């Protein structure tokens, strides 16, 4: 990537991240989110990996590194970037319900302690609903357009279904499929918890040259 294009990508990604961090589209989620999930990796990626949202897998640095190494090996590429379909992971929390009517502020301090009980956050992660996903999708679509990866790897059928519909693809979705739309190539994979070496090799073998 020439320096001018790289600098332009950096500028546009920083602007995008600023808007994500300032987003208030899902006010009911903001109480128990300290910081939204942001993309990480090379800004001229061969492969962009899209997870549904932050979870135990994506916050485990060793597992993410293992996935990146697997992709680099099977696809014979060097540059990997990963990001998320939903930026604020919803949580079920009994402590906050009594406070929600009185504050719109975040309830986590910088050390991820709940300001209601001064203890570590005990909120249970739950799946984002359709409205929350739709509120986030525009950020992901913009991120794909900015970085223009050689291929976008969609982790899981739920991610694949929502993302592909954004690009006008309404076919039935099964792991192992490839789609091309708006000058982007998309691969459908099982989610990160079951994605393995065999599936990675199968996808790599089918990747259009």
Secondary structure, DSSP 8 states (H G I E B T S, - for coil): --HHHHHHHHHHHHHHHHHHHT--TTGGGGGG-SS----EE-TT-SEEEEESS--TTTT-HHHHHHHHHHHHHHHT---EEEEES-SS--EE-SSSTTTTTT--S--B-TTSBBTTTSSB---EE----HHHHHHHHHHHHHHHHHH--SEEEEESHHHHHHHHHHTT--S---TT-EEEETTEEEEEE--TTT--HHHHHHHHHH---
